[in-house]
């Protein structure tokens, strides 16, 4: 009887050890390599460097940290939970500010989550982030084009986060993008140029109308006819 109890305890201890080992593996937080962390090996060195440089420049310009994490698998975790673990473990965002953003992708499950900290949700509410992901990320990762998808979604996020600009989906013509961004300097320049063209066209039309009327009046005076108006 005593031997049977001892064996039960041994198996229980082995089971607990195995459970803790698996849990530690699942909840492991790898060391961050920078803004871009490709643990699935989907980027070339050049692609990873380009994305890293882009996010570094954005951080220096805006003070907003955007991280990118790509793993092979979720190891049974929920995508939100895993993204939150990494964001907290890496402390994404400025010290003293809750302004970090993390784009997380699990390759094997083809799942993603874009985690936006509280102070950035004014610029990037859930609905807008979902629209961005559907437009910029999903079409690419369906075809295993991770670099194009990540570059596209990061461009969309950096065009809005901390800039006061509105999101313009891919495929919009340049003039529509400018007109949708009234707070952007380029938008004001476009509006001024367009307004100037309209005014100039109107002035030229009046001038041409007056010139035609003068010519007709001059010709009419020779014939004894007065033209008051040109239609």
C-alpha positions in Angstrom: 0.0 0.0 0.0 2.8 2.4 0.9 4.6 1.6 -2.3 1.4 2.4 -4.3 1.0 5.8 -2.6 4.7 6.5 -3.2 4.3 5.7 -6.9 1.2 8.0 -7.1 3.2 10.9 -5.6 6.1 10.2 -8.1 3.8 10.3 -11.1 2.1 13.4 -9.7 5.5 15.2 -9.3 6.5 14.1 -12.8 3.2 15.4 -14.2 3.6 18.7 -12.4 7.1 19.1 -13.7 6.1 18.3 -17.2 3.2 20.8 -17.0 5.4 23.5 -15.7 8.0 22.8 -18.4 5.4 23.0 -21.2 3.9 26.2 -19.6 7.4 27.8 -19.4 7.9 27.0 -23.1 4.5 28.4 -24.0 4.9 31.6 -22.0 8.5 32.2 -22.8 9.3 35.8 -23.7 12.2 35.9 -26.1 14.7 38.8 -25.9 13.7 41.6 -28.2 16.1 42.3 -31.0 14.8 45.7 -31.8 11.6 47.1 -33.3 11.4 44.1 -35.7 11.5 40.6 -34.3 11.3 37.9 -36.9 11.5 34.5 -35.1 9.9 32.6 -38.0 12.5 33.6 -40.5 10.1 35.1 -43.1 12.3 38.1 -43.9 15.6 38.4 -45.6 18.3 40.4 -43.8 17.7 43.3 -46.2 14.0 43.3 -45.6 14.3 43.1 -41.8 16.9 45.9 -41.9 14.6 48.1 -44.0 11.6 47.6 -41.7 13.8 48.2 -38.6 15.2 51.4 -40.0 11.8 52.7 -40.9 10.4 52.1 -37.4 13.4 53.6 -35.8 13.0 56.8 -37.9 9.4 56.9 -37.1 10.1 56.6 -33.3 12.6 59.5 -33.5 10.2 61.6 -35.4 7.0 60.9 -33.4 7.9 59.4 -30.1 5.6 56.4 -30.8 7.1 53.0 -30.6 5.7 50.4 -33.0 7.0 46.8 -32.7 6.6 43.9 -35.0 6.8 40.3 -33.8 6.5 37.2 -36.0 6.5 33.7 -34.5 6.1 30.3 -36.0 3.3 29.3 -33.7 1.0 30.4 -30.9 1.7 27.2 -29.0 -2.0 26.9 -28.1 -2.3 30.5 -26.8 -4.8 33.1 -27.9 -3.4 35.6 -30.3 -4.4 38.6 -28.0 -2.8 36.9 -25.0 0.5 36.2 -26.8 0.7 39.8 -28.2 0.0 41.2 -24.7 2.8 39.0 -23.2 5.3 40.3 -25.7 4.2 43.9 -25.5 4.5 43.9 -21.7 7.6 41.8 -21.6 9.4 44.1 -24.0 7.8 47.3 -22.5 6.8 48.7 -25.9 6.2 52.4 -25.6 7.9 55.5 -24.2 8.7 55.4 -20.5 5.9 57.1 -18.6 3.6 57.0 -21.7 1.1 54.3 -22.7 1.7 54.8 -26.4 3.1 51.5 -27.7 1.8 49.5 -30.7 2.6 45.9 -31.5 1.8 44.0 -34.7 1.9 40.3 -33.9 1.7 37.4 -36.5 1.7 33.6 -35.9 2.7 32.0 -39.2 1.5 28.4 -38.8 -1.9 29.5 -37.6 -2.1 32.4 -40.0 -3.3 34.6 -37.2 -2.5 38.2 -36.3 -3.3 40.8 -33.7 -2.5 44.5 -33.6 -2.3 45.7 -30.1 -2.7 49.4 -29.5 -2.0 51.0 -26.2 -4.6 53.2 -24.5 -3.0 56.6 -25.3 -2.9 55.7 -29.1 -6.5 54.6 -29.4 -7.7 58.1 -30.2 -5.7 57.9 -33.4 -6.2 54.2 -33.9 -9.6 53.0 -32.6 -10.4 49.3 -33.0 -12.6 49.8 -36.1 -9.9 51.6 -38.0 -7.2 49.2 -37.0 -9.4 46.3 -38.2 -9.9 48.1 -41.5 -6.2 48.7 -41.9 -5.5 45.0 -41.3 -8.1 43.8 -43.8 -6.7 46.2 -46.5 -3.0 46.2 -45.8 -2.1 42.9 -44.1 -4.5 40.1 -44.7 -4.3 40.0 -48.5 -0.6 39.5 -48.3 -0.2 37.0 -45.5 -2.8 34.8 -47.3 -0.2 34.4 -50.0 2.8 34.1 -47.6 4.0 37.6 -48.7 4.9 38.6 -45.2 7.4 41.4 -46.1 4.9 43.2 -48.4 2.1 42.8 -45.8 4.1 44.0 -42.9 5.5 46.9 -44.9 2.0 47.9 -46.0 0.4 47.7 -42.5 3.3 49.5 -40.9 3.1 52.3 -43.5 -0.6 52.6 -42.7 0.0 52.7 -38.9 2.8 55.3 -39.2 0.8 57.5 -41.5 -1.8 57.9 -38.8 -0.3 57.3 -35.3 0.6 60.6 -33.7 0.3 62.6 -37.0 -3.3 63.9 -36.9 -3.8 62.5 -40.4 -6.6 60.3 -41.7 -6.1 56.8 -43.0 -6.2 56.4 -46.8 -6.6 52.9 -48.1 -4.2 51.5 -50.7 -5.2 52.4 -54.2 -6.5 55.9 -53.5 -5.3 58.5 -56.0 -2.8 61.0 -54.6 -5.1 64.0 -54.9 -7.8 62.1 -52.9 -5.3 61.4 -50.2 -4.3 65.0 -49.9 -7.9 66.2 -49.9 -8.7 63.7 -47.1 -6.0 65.2 -44.9 -6.8 68.9 -44.2 -4.4 69.0 -41.3 -1.5 67.9 -43.4 0.7 70.6 -45.0 0.4 68.9 -48.4 -3.4 68.9 -48.1 -3.4 72.7 -47.6 -1.0 73.1 -50.5 -3.2 71.0 -52.7 -6.3 73.0 -51.7 -4.6 76.3 -52.4 -3.3 75.2 -55.8 -6.8 73.8 -56.7 -8.5 77.0 -55.5 -6.0 79.2 -57.5 -6.7 77.2 -60.6 -10.4 77.7 -60.3 -10.1 81.4 -59.7 -7.6 81.8 -62.5 -9.9 79.9 -64.9 -12.8 82.1 -63.9 -10.8 85.3 -64.4 -9.6 84.2 -67.8 -13.1 83.3 -68.8 -14.3 86.8 -67.8 -11.4 88.4 -69.6 -12.0 86.4 -72.8 -15.7 87.3 -72.6 -15.0 91.0 -72.3 -12.5 90.8 -75.2 -15.1 89.1 -77.4 -17.7 91.7 -76.5 -15.4 94.6 -77.2 -14.5 93.1 -80.6 -18.2 92.6 -81.4 -19.0 96.1 -80.3 -16.2 97.5 -82.4 -17.4 95.5 -85.4 -21.0 96.4 -84.7 -20.1 100.1 -84.5 -18.9 99.9 -88.0 -22.2 98.4 -89.0 -24.3 100.6 -86.8 -25.2 97.7 -84.4 -24.4 97.6 -80.6 -23.8 94.3 -78.9 -24.5 94.6 -75.2 -24.0 91.0 -74.2 -22.3 87.9 -75.4 -24.1 84.6 -74.6 
